Amino acid sequence: MESKTWCVEYKVYRQFSDLSLNDQELMVEALKASKKAYAPYSKFLVGAALKTNGQKIITGFNQENASYPCGICAERNAIHTFGIGNDSEIIQSMAIVTNSPGQEIPFPCGFCRQVMVETEIANKNPIRLLLGHPDFLIASFPSCQSILPFSFHSGLLI
């Protein structure tokens, strides 16, 4: 039997001012988006903002529904919005913020991680992630695959 270990390397920023100005802008846009979230059931308000290589910022926020499968998370909302008419651009970075008390770092759900990884593979470029809140901790990951190392994919995208 062989044993293997998977390690995830990431950076933690304790102060918003430690981020680059570009990253600060992205976090602020994600925070603004979180304030538009519709989450009457979970009370978990999430906003996402992604930045393209053309410096466009696209946002999304979670939208719940009494029929739970009908809702959508902020991350997928932003990625699907990006997918409309953006054949010439790729996503370089993405910020995900929760505006709910008691949540420090808003890790994406499994559905979102899978969509994020497949988008990253289609991009042929890593998507840097910022997870947190401007007033609290912020974690920075070098890619989506770093938070879903054993993703499902068809061999067609690689």
C-alpha positions, 0 to 999 in steps of 0.5 A, a space after each residue: 500500500 502506498 500513502 499520498 498526501 495532498 497539500 493546499 498552499 494559500 495565503 491569509 491576509 489579516 488586513 484588507 490594506 495588505 491586498 493589492 489595489 486590484 484585489 481590493 477593488 475586486 473584494 469591494 465589488 463582491 461585497 457590493 454584490 453580496 448586498 443584493 443577495 436574496 437569501 431568506 431561508 439560509 440568511 447566507 448572503 454571498 457575492 462574487 466578482 470576477 475580473 477578466 484579462 480585459 479588466 472587466 469586472 462581472 458580479 453575481 450574488 446568490 438567489 434562493 428559492 423555496 424550491 431549493 434546486 431552483 436557486 443559484 450560488 453567487 459564484 455560478 451566477 457570475 461565471 454564467 453571466 461571464 459566459 454570455 458573449 465573452 469568447 475573447 476573454 478569460 477570467 483571471 481572478 475571482 473574489 467571493 465575499 459573505 456579508 453574513 455574521 459569523 462566517 469568516 471565509 466563504 468556501 464555495 459549495 461542491 457544485 460551484 467548485 466543479 463549475 469553477 474548475 471546469 471554467 478554469 480548464 476551459 480558460 487554459 489559465 488558472 483563476 486566482 481566488 480571494 475568499 473572505 470579507 474586507 473587514 475580516 480574514 481573506 484567503 488567497 488561492 492560486 487556482 480553483 483546482 487547489 480547492 477541488 484537487 480531484 475534480 470530475 471532468 471529461 478528457 475533452 477539456 484538457 
